[in-house]
Amino acid sequence: PNPSLKREMRNLSEECNLEPVTVSMAYVYFEKLVLQGKLNKQNRKLCAGACVLLAAKISSDLRKHEVKHLIDKLEERFRFNRRDLIGFEFTVLVALELALYLPENQVLPHYRRLTQQS
């Protein structure tokens, strides 16, 4: 998959004070979409954005205004429309078969890499 896109996901997550475990989850979602062949040039940024958004919602204690801030940031960074993002969030959910709670062994490798980098 696109390493620069994952870097963007990480940078944006750090700016929004998301935990490394959240970023790790977003990576796993993203890779699952890649493996399913769901990504193309048109939607890959939406995919990345939706993965970050879902991971943030599921794993952390983002309050309403923080979610809004995250969406603002995603919209600005990845240059897509928030309506498209919200629509795509559902697409990603379906693609992941609603399995947002990930087994530790899928999250840990990313988590280790992220925490060693910073």
C-alpha positions, -999 to +999 in steps of 0.1 A: +000+000+000+009+036-001+035+044+025+031+082+021-006+079+028+001+060+060+026+087+069-002+113+064-025+092+085+001+092+113+010+129+111-027+139+111-034+116+141-005+131+160-018+166+153-051+155+167-035+139+197-047+104+189-030+075+206-005+053+187-029+024+193-056+043+174-033+049+145-023+012+146-060+002+143-065+026+114-035+010+096-050-025+101-084-013+087-066+003+058-045-027+050-076-049+051-092-026+025-061-028+004-061-066+005-098-067-005-089-046-035-112-018-024-087+010-030-083+029-062-068+063-071-101+081-066-110+067-032-077+059-014-076+092+005-112+087+015-103+052+026-075+065+047-096+092+062-125+069+071-101+044+087-086+071+109-121+084+118-134+049+127-104+040+147-106+073+166-143+067+174-139+031+185-107+033+205-105+066+222-124+091+242-129+117+215-156+141+226-180+154+200-161+186+193-128+166+190-145+143+164-155+174+145-120+188+147-106+155+134-131+156+105-120+192+097-084+181+097-090+151+075-110+172+051-083+198+049-053+173+047-068+148+023-088+174+004-121+156+003-156+166+012-169+156+046-202+144+031-181+119+010-161+110+041-192+102+062-206+082+033-174+063+029-172+056+066-202+033+061-186+017+030-155+009+051-176-005+079-193-029+055-160-039+039-146-047+074-178-066+082-183-043+112-153-060+128-138-029+143-125-045+175-093-060+163-074-088+179-042-076+196-019-095+173-031-074+143-026-041+161+006-048+180+032-048+152+020-014+140+018-001+176+054-013+183+067+004+152+049+037+159+060+038+195+096+031+186+097+058+160+085+086+181 
